[in-house]
Amino acid sequence: MQDQSCIYRRQHLVRFRSIQTLREAKRRFQEYKMLIIKGPRECGKTALAMEMLSSYEEGHWLIITKPEDVRHIRLGITCVIVIEDLGGKYCLDSSLMNKWLAELELLYSAVREGKLNIIITCDIPQFKAMTRAAHNHPMLGSTVSLSPLTLIQVKEERNQGHALSLPSSFSEADTYNTRMTKKWKFIKEINVKSDNEERCFITSMCMVPPNQLAMTDQNDKSLKLVNISDERIIDRVTFFAEPNNPTLLPQDRLAVLLPGIIQLFSIHIGFNKGNAIKLNGICNSIMFGNDVLFAFFHSPAVVKTLNMQGEELSTITLESDIQDMNIAPVYIALCPENSSFYISDWRKNLLLRVNMEGHMMAMYKDNGLDKPQRILAMSDGSVYVCNTNNDTVLQMRADFTRSRVVLGPSDNVTAPAAICYWPEENIMFVSSASVNPMLRAKLKMFTLI
């Protein structure tokens, strides 16, 4: 167990950025001999815990993740233990929480007798659940809270022959380092409401090369094709229900999601209606990659791959942790390598990254999210999220770390809903879900400077 702890610490040894938070944590730890580091995922909880161990010699500390690991504690030799992810890593694990509750009094007795020091890392929902279940046990009283901005900085060891190692499921694009010197500059607005429409609300869009945008309008249940250069609506098709997720296909074709079907179009001076693919179940979203269509279903949360004739090729069942969250996969983006996808759930203020086997790779929950909608995955590994109720667009890494606001009210952004990128011209388009119909009728254009 000691060897495993040493390996774990070396793998997670990074330099914690916030000196003030580190000092406060050390003060509390010295005073109470216990410390709970709580905060959202990827905010630096483990980094801070590993930093706290730096004053102890190897062999005198243990890092444990399961209640059964308590048996490895050797009082008199083990000076401090770190309990990682108390109550569950990705979501609350009631069974795990109950097992830890059974060990709580024993551990607290060792602390009171001066035989042990304890550091605990815990997500906020799990901490609240533990506090309620333990009836505000004094062991849970010494805490330090981290925010999404309390990020960690990778320890550079290139001169010593070491490099940053990433999980094998991540690509080199995921090492994207947010370039703080680069900013998005507002260019202009494009009116996308036709003269005979009273209102307009663009909920999704995609680029149609060389210079057109296909977009869905929720207000009049239509699909529009807009020429960016002259800001002209080239074509408009209305449906029996709200369309969603216009998705570009090879050979100048387009797919759009409707209740029960995926409607296909060819694009030649407008939309030409093709065949429809019938769907079995409630499909929330579609995307295209690896020469197949991906259809995302709710209850149960599964992803089906289809060919252009509508034949089911395979089914990706999302892992139980994701199923338990009861997510609604409405807003989806495919990563550039087509090896994983992102899910934005506006009801639960949640972002997920999931691989093609249905396993969760990363999660970003709450952390300032307020009704997030469309999500955009860029070729450099960065991810953009429309944080609708906060009137901001967030940028982060592929693993949801290093989140920052890149567009907001000062950039003329209000309730961002849909987002799209024109790589040839380095231009981003953002629509609005504002209650103001004039704002909804226009797309904002930005360029990277």
C-alpha angles and dihedrals in degrees: 000000000000092000091050090050092052092050091048092052093048090051092051099037106128136146113264111226104206108075092180092055091046092053092049091049092051091048093053092044093052092047100045102022085226134078134182114200107201133178144106122307118284093018096118104268094137091043091056092046092051090048090054090059093059093093092057127078120240111268093040098078138053133199112212133180103178132054089235089064090070088085089069092064111110108196110219091031104043106066100175138013129199115211108201122210098355109205097014140325106239100015140354112300105198094190092052091045092054091051091053091048088058090057096043100091093045092053092045091052090055090052094049091050090053093244099115144025121208134204118186130189117203141164114241098249091049091048092052091049092049091049092052094045093047093045093238094308110200090239087070094051103087106074143155120197125215125201129211087261093059091090130168128239119222113247108242114223101157092124089057094053097258128123135191108271119209129198110273090244091065125080129218089261087068090068087074109147112210106244104223092189093062117085137181113240123204112241109173147304129266120211109224099173116104120226094251094053123094095199140008134200120177109206101171139006145173137194119261108195137271100020112330137104125213111204141170121232113206096193099062097021092242143141114222134195113205128189106223096201098059097019091236127150102231098184141357128195122189126207141197090253140015112296121217144187106022102207125193115230131189121278096034095299132138135202124204128186121236129168106291097355147061107224116209126208137181115220119225116140085330138343122322113192117235134174125319125230113219118223130208110217137007108315116196102181146359137204137171130232142129088030093295138094118244115212118193117210132192126219098045101028103228136143120221125197117216136184122226091270091058096251114150110239102176144342126229111203113203114233121263094257089060093042090054090057090062091218126185106222097208100132112050136168130184118225115242094254091050088232098115141006140222127232125200115195112192094188095058098031089237140142123194135185113205130182126225091267091061096253122138114247100176140355133201114189130180099326090143095320114143115178097330114200130173120023127202125202115202129205092245091062097258123129127211123201130192102228092194107185092043092054090233143114113220127209122201143152123276090262090051094251126130095034117185139165111253100169130029145140091306087061093053091259118146124175096336111214112165128026133191137173130218103202098187091060098027091236130145124205123205127185126202135235091193120145086233106094092206091060092046091055094062138065120217118225123208134178129202114246 
